[in-house]
Amino acid sequence: MNQVLLLYGDMPAEVIEQIERETHVVGPFSAEQDWRTPLLQADAVITGVEFKFTAGIMDAAPRLRVIGRPGIGVDNVDLAAATACGICVVNTPTRPPSRLQKRS
Protein backbone atom coordinates (compact mmCIF):
# COMPACT_ATOMS: atom_id res chain seq x y z
CA MET A 1 0.00 0.00 0.00
CA ASN A 2 1.24 3.49 -0.80
CA GLN A 3 2.13 5.71 2.11
CA VAL A 4 1.38 9.43 2.43
CA LEU A 5 3.43 11.40 4.93
CA LEU A 6 1.39 14.23 6.40
CA LEU A 7 3.48 17.26 7.34
CA TYR A 8 0.57 19.65 7.45
CA GLY A 9 -0.78 20.20 10.95
CA ASP A 10 -3.89 22.19 9.99
CA MET A 11 -5.32 19.49 7.74
CA PRO A 12 -8.99 19.03 8.67
CA ALA A 13 -9.83 15.60 10.10
CA GLU A 14 -12.39 14.92 7.37
CA VAL A 15 -9.72 15.45 4.69
CA ILE A 16 -7.35 13.06 6.46
CA GLU A 17 -10.17 10.51 6.68
CA GLN A 18 -10.82 10.83 2.95
CA ILE A 19 -7.13 10.29 2.14
CA GLU A 20 -7.01 7.29 4.50
CA ARG A 21 -9.79 5.61 2.49
CA GLU A 22 -7.36 5.42 -0.43
CA THR A 23 -3.95 4.94 1.19
CA HIS A 24 -1.98 4.75 4.45
CA VAL A 25 -1.36 8.12 6.19
CA VAL A 26 1.56 8.67 8.56
CA GLY A 27 1.47 11.82 10.68
CA PRO A 28 0.86 14.66 10.98
CA PHE A 29 4.31 15.70 12.12
CA SER A 30 5.55 19.09 13.27
CA ALA A 31 8.81 20.56 11.99
CA GLU A 32 10.39 19.84 15.39
CA GLN A 33 9.63 16.11 15.22
CA ASP A 34 11.62 13.45 13.34
CA TRP A 35 9.78 13.51 10.02
CA ARG A 36 12.80 12.51 7.93
CA THR A 37 12.79 8.88 9.11
CA PRO A 38 9.20 8.21 7.97
CA LEU A 39 10.00 10.10 4.74
CA LEU A 40 12.23 7.17 3.74
CA GLN A 41 9.10 5.01 3.23
CA ALA A 42 6.79 7.71 1.85
CA ASP A 43 5.42 7.67 -1.68
CA ALA A 44 3.84 11.10 -1.29
CA VAL A 45 3.98 14.07 1.07
CA ILE A 46 1.45 16.74 1.92
CA THR A 47 3.45 19.56 3.46
CA GLY A 48 3.25 23.03 4.91
CA VAL A 49 5.80 25.75 4.23
CA GLU A 50 7.76 25.14 7.44
CA PHE A 51 9.24 21.93 5.99
CA LYS A 52 12.10 22.44 3.51
CA PHE A 53 12.63 19.92 0.72
CA THR A 54 16.21 20.26 -0.46
CA ALA A 55 18.07 18.08 -2.95
CA GLY A 56 19.63 16.12 -0.09
CA ILE A 57 16.30 15.40 1.56
CA MET A 58 14.73 14.27 -1.71
CA ASP A 59 17.75 12.12 -2.60
CA ALA A 60 17.28 10.32 0.74
CA ALA A 61 13.64 9.48 -0.08
CA PRO A 62 13.84 6.87 -2.85
CA ARG A 63 10.08 6.11 -2.97
CA LEU A 64 8.92 9.74 -3.02
CA ARG A 65 6.99 10.62 -6.17
CA VAL A 66 4.72 13.54 -5.18
CA ILE A 67 5.03 16.57 -2.91
CA GLY A 68 1.72 18.38 -2.38
CA ARG A 69 1.42 21.81 -0.83
CA PRO A 70 -2.07 23.03 0.18
CA GLY A 71 -2.23 26.74 -0.57
CA ILE A 72 -0.22 29.18 -2.62
CA GLY A 73 3.44 28.69 -3.45
CA VAL A 74 6.04 25.96 -3.31
CA ASP A 75 9.02 28.03 -2.17
CA ASN A 76 9.92 25.35 0.37
CA VAL A 77 10.72 22.84 -2.39
CA ASP A 78 13.83 22.84 -4.58
CA LEU A 79 11.99 22.42 -7.88
CA ALA A 80 15.11 21.65 -9.94
CA ALA A 81 16.07 18.89 -7.52
CA ALA A 82 12.52 17.52 -7.51
CA THR A 83 12.53 17.39 -11.30
CA ALA A 84 15.91 15.63 -11.30
CA CYS A 85 14.55 13.06 -8.82
CA GLY A 86 11.36 12.49 -10.84
CA ILE A 87 9.18 14.00 -8.09
CA CYS A 88 6.04 15.87 -9.09
CA VAL A 89 5.37 19.03 -7.06
CA VAL A 90 1.79 20.33 -6.88
CA ASN A 91 -0.14 22.93 -4.93
CA THR A 92 -3.72 24.12 -4.49
CA PRO A 93 -3.54 27.88 -4.95
CA THR A 94 -7.26 28.57 -5.23
CA ARG A 95 -8.84 26.26 -2.66
CA PRO A 96 -7.73 25.85 0.95
CA PRO A 97 -7.93 22.30 2.39
CA SER A 98 -10.52 23.40 4.97
CA ARG A 99 -13.33 22.80 2.48
CA LEU A 100 -13.80 19.14 1.67
CA GLN A 101 -15.53 18.56 -1.63
CA LYS A 102 -17.26 15.28 -2.31
CA ARG A 103 -16.51 13.49 -5.51
CA SER A 104 -19.34 13.36 -8.02
Number of C-alpha atoms within 10 A of each C-alpha: 7 12 20 24 25 24 23 22 14 10 18 13 11 13 14 14 12 12 13 14 9 11 13 13 19 18 14 18 17 15 16 8 9 10 18 16 11 16 23 17 17 23 19 22 22 19 25 21 18 12 15 15 20 15 16 10 15 23 16 13 18 14 17 24 17 18 21 19 24 21 16 13 13 22 11 15 20 17 17 12 17 21 11 11 16 13 19 14 18 15 16 14 12 9 12 12 16 13 10 13 8 6 4 3
